[in-house]
Amino acid sequence: MSESLQILPQVLIDGLVVGALYAVVALGYTMVYGVLEFINFAHSEIFMFGAFIGAEVFLLFKPMTGVPHFVPLIIGLILSMVMAGALGWTVERIAYRPLRGAPRLVPLISAIGVSFFLQDIVRMVWTAIRGNWQLGTQDLYATGISFAGAQIQVRSVMIMGIAIVLMLSLSIFVNRSRTGKAMRAVAQDRATAALMGIDVNRIISITFLLGGALGGAAGALYTMQYTVVNPYIGFVMGIKAFTAAVFGGIGNITGAAVGGLCLGLFEALGSAYLGPLTGGVLIGSEYKDIIAFSLLILVLIFKPSGLLGETVGEKV
Amino acid sequence: MSGIKNWLAGTLQDPRRAPIFAGALVALTSLFQVLAPFNSLAFLLVIVSMLVVGKAATSKWVKLGLAVLVTLVVIPVAGRQNGALTYLCVQMFINIALALGLNLVVGFAGLLDLGYIAFFAGGAYVYSMFGSRQALEFMPESLQHLFPLGGWWFWAAIPIAIFVAAFLGLTLGLPVLRLRGDYLAIVTLGFGEIIAVLAKNLDHPINLTNGAGGIVGITPPSLFGYKLDTTLSFYFIGIVLAILTALAMYRLERSRTGRAWAAMREDEVAARAMGINLTKYKLMAFMAGAAFAGAMGMLFAVKQNFVSPDSFSFLESIGILAMVILGGLGSLEGAVVGAVAVTVLKLLILKDLADFLSMTVKLPPAFNIPQYQPLIFGLILIVMMIYRQQGLLPGRRPTEDIAQLETRTPKKNTTGKSVGA
C-alpha cells in the first residue's frame, strides 16, 4: 500500500492535466448547449482539427533548434484557435442553422454526420499531404522537475496555466462584456432576447466561434501533452468532455471547469488503483474509458442537472 | 424525358399494363444477371426492377411471385458462379433486419439509439463463445466435452440470443428512462462503447471473448444432419430471418403497442396524460429492437466464421442509422430500401468505383474511396437532415380517420335502445 501511496502525487498531477484539457473542451459543449439546447456532436472533431493545426505548427519549428519553445507554442495556440473557431462557425452556418426550429433529434443527427465527415476529411487531407494520418510532432517543454516526490514536466504546468487563463478569460467575457450579456440573454430566453433587439443569429455564431476556438486551443494543448495526433482522438475526448460538462451541470461555465478536473482525477485514480484494489483482476488503464461512460450514465440518472446546474422543468 | 416519365407513370398505374411491364422488366434484368453474374450493373438493375415492381399497380400475388423468382432462383443461380454476390446479399439481409430493428426504436418509438450495434454484438458473441473452441477456455472441465456445441444448437441458440439481447436492451433501457432525446442518444452511445470495451478486455481474468483477437472457428448451423456452411445456406437463413423481422414489424406498427409508441414519439407528455405507461413502452421498444439485432448477430457470426470487437464499432451503429435515415424514419419500406442502398453502396459501388478510378486516372492512395465510408455516411446524414428529413420513402403512417370513427359509432348503437335520450 505504501508503494501505491508513493505514486499518488504523480497520479494527481496527471489527472489534473488531463482534467484541464477535458475542461477546456467541455466549455465548447456547455456554451452551445446553454444557448441552443443542442449537443454539438461535431465539437470533438473541431478539437481534433485544432490538434492537427497545432501539430503542424510545432513540426514547422522542429528544425529551428535555436528558437525558444514559447514561439511555436504561442503561434500554434493562436493559429489553431483561429482555424478551429472558423471551422466551428462554418459548421453552424452550413449544417445547423437551416435546421433551427426542427425537432430536437434533427440537428443532433446532422451533427453526428458532420462529426464523421470532418474526421474523414482530416484523414484524407493529411494522408494526401503527409502520406500518413498519424502525425508525430516535437516535444515542447519536455524537461522535468521534481516536486513532492512527483516528476512534473514543465509542459504539464504550462498546459494547466494556459487552460486556467482560457477559462478565466471566457468567464470574464461572458460575465462582463456586452456580447457576453447578450449571450446570457439568448441562453435564458431566445424569443425575448430577440425582442430586446439582440441579433440572435449573430450571438449564436459568436458562440460557435468561441466554442470552436476553445476546442482548437485544447487541441493544441493536447498535441503538446501527447505529441502524437490522429483523426480519432476527438471521439473519446468528445465523450469525456461532454461527460465533464454534464457532470458539472451543462450550460454552466464554472461547472464545465469543475467537471473536467473531477473527471480527470477520477480517471487517473481509477487507472492507478483499480488494479491493486481488485487484486489485479481488472487492469485500470483498460477500463479507464468505462469510468467516464459509467459516470455519465450515473450522473444523468441521479442528478441530471449536474453539480452546479439548476433543474429546469420540461417545457410543454 | 418527361414523355418517358409520363409513360412510365401511366404504365405503372394501369392495372392491365402494369403486371406485364413489371414481369417483362424483371425477366429481362434477371436474364441479364444470370448471363452476366459478375456484372455489378446487372445486380443494380435487378434491384431497380424490384423497386419498380413494388410501385406497380398489380395484385400483391404478382409482386410476391416476382420477388420469389428473383430471390429464390435468379440470385442463387447467378451466385453459383459469383460467390461474392451471394455474400453481398447475406450482408444485405442482415442489414435489412438491423435497419428494421433500429427503425422500431428510433422511428416508431422516437428514441435515438446510437449504440444499437451492441445488441448485435451480444447475439454474435453469445453464440460464438459457446459454438467455438473458445468455450473450452472458460467452461469447467467436467462440462468441456460438450463444447464446441453442435450445429443444431444454432436453432436453439436463436431464442437464447434474442433473450440475451433483449436483456441487454433492458439494462440499457432502465437507466435512460427519464432522459430526454439528446441525452438519451449520448447515453446509448456510451453503452455501445462499454459493450465494445468489455468485448475487447474480457480475455482476462477469465478468457470469455478472446479480447481484440476475436473468436474464430464458429460452428455453422446444421439441419437434419446437413451442415449449412455455405454462403448459399446463410443466404436462405438470412431471407427467412429478414422476412420474419419485416412481418413482425408490420404487425407491431399496427398493434396497440405500435400506436402507444407513436403517441410517445409525437409527444411524451400528452401520451402520459392519455394513460400510456411510458416506462413500459420505452422498455418494450428497447427490448424488442434489441431482440431482432441479437438474432441477426448470430447469423453474422456464422457467416463471418469470426467475431471481433472491430465489427461492432460506433461507425457500424451510425451505418445502420444512415440506412434508416436515408429510407425514412418510421417507414418499413424506407428501412428496407435504405439498407439495400447503403449495403450496395458500401460493398459494390464503392469498390467498383475505386477499381474504375485506379485503372483510369491513377489516384494517389490517399483517395482510396472504399476507405471513406464514414465520410459518405456523414454526408448522407447531413444532406438528408437538411434537404429531406422524411427520407426517400417516407412512411404512410397508419392513420385512424376521426370522421370514420364517428360514422362507426352509430352502428354500435343500432342494436341499443336509444342514444343518450
HADDOCK unambig.tbl for C-alpha pairs under 7 A between the chains (distance, minus, plus):
assign (segid A and resid 95 and name CA) (segid B and resid 382 and name CA) 6.72 0.50 0.50
assign (segid A and resid 98 and name CA) (segid B and resid 386 and name CA) 6.63 0.50 0.50
assign (segid A and resid 99 and name CA) (segid B and resid 386 and name CA) 6.62 0.50 0.50
assign (segid A and resid 105 and name CA) (segid B and resid 181 and name CA) 6.79 0.50 0.50
assign (segid A and resid 105 and name CA) (segid B and resid 182 and name CA) 6.63 0.50 0.50
assign (segid A and resid 106 and name CA) (segid B and resid 385 and name CA) 6.23 0.50 0.50
assign (segid A and resid 109 and name CA) (segid B and resid 381 and name CA) 6.50 0.50 0.50
assign (segid A and resid 110 and name CA) (segid B and resid 381 and name CA) 5.72 0.50 0.50
assign (segid A and resid 110 and name CA) (segid B and resid 382 and name CA) 4.58 0.50 0.50
assign (segid A and resid 110 and name CA) (segid B and resid 385 and name CA) 5.94 0.50 0.50
assign (segid A and resid 113 and name CA) (segid B and resid 377 and name CA) 6.89 0.50 0.50
assign (segid A and resid 113 and name CA) (segid B and resid 378 and name CA) 3.64 0.50 0.50
assign (segid A and resid 113 and name CA) (segid B and resid 379 and name CA) 6.11 0.50 0.50
assign (segid A and resid 113 and name CA) (segid B and resid 381 and name CA) 5.04 0.50 0.50
assign (segid A and resid 113 and name CA) (segid B and resid 382 and name CA) 5.32 0.50 0.50
assign (segid A and resid 114 and name CA) (segid B and resid 378 and name CA) 5.91 0.50 0.50
assign (segid A and resid 114 and name CA) (segid B and resid 382 and name CA) 6.67 0.50 0.50
assign (segid A and resid 116 and name CA) (segid B and resid 374 and name CA) 5.47 0.50 0.50
assign (segid A and resid 116 and name CA) (segid B and resid 375 and name CA) 5.80 0.50 0.50
assign (segid A and resid 116 and name CA) (segid B and resid 378 and name CA) 5.13 0.50 0.50
assign (segid A and resid 117 and name CA) (segid B and resid 374 and name CA) 6.54 0.50 0.50
assign (segid A and resid 117 and name CA) (segid B and resid 375 and name CA) 4.39 0.50 0.50
assign (segid A and resid 117 and name CA) (segid B and resid 378 and name CA) 4.93 0.50 0.50
assign (segid A and resid 117 and name CA) (segid B and resid 379 and name CA) 6.46 0.50 0.50
assign (segid A and resid 120 and name CA) (segid B and resid 372 and name CA) 6.56 0.50 0.50
assign (segid A and resid 120 and name CA) (segid B and resid 374 and name CA) 6.46 0.50 0.50
assign (segid A and resid 120 and name CA) (segid B and resid 375 and name CA) 5.41 0.50 0.50
assign (segid A and resid 124 and name CA) (segid B and resid 366 and name CA) 5.96 0.50 0.50
assign (segid A and resid 124 and name CA) (segid B and resid 367 and name CA) 6.79 0.50 0.50
assign (segid A and resid 127 and name CA) (segid B and resid 366 and name CA) 5.23 0.50 0.50
assign (segid A and resid 128 and name CA) (segid B and resid 366 and name CA) 5.08 0.50 0.50
assign (segid A and resid 281 and name CA) (segid B and resid 205 and name CA) 5.73 0.50 0.50
assign (segid A and resid 290 and name CA) (segid B and resid 194 and name CA) 5.92 0.50 0.50
assign (segid A and resid 293 and name CA) (segid B and resid 190 and name CA) 5.37 0.50 0.50
assign (segid A and resid 297 and name CA) (segid B and resid 187 and name CA) 6.21 0.50 0.50
assign (segid A and resid 301 and name CA) (segid B and resid 175 and name CA) 6.18 0.50 0.50
assign (segid A and resid 301 and name CA) (segid B and resid 176 and name CA) 6.99 0.50 0.50
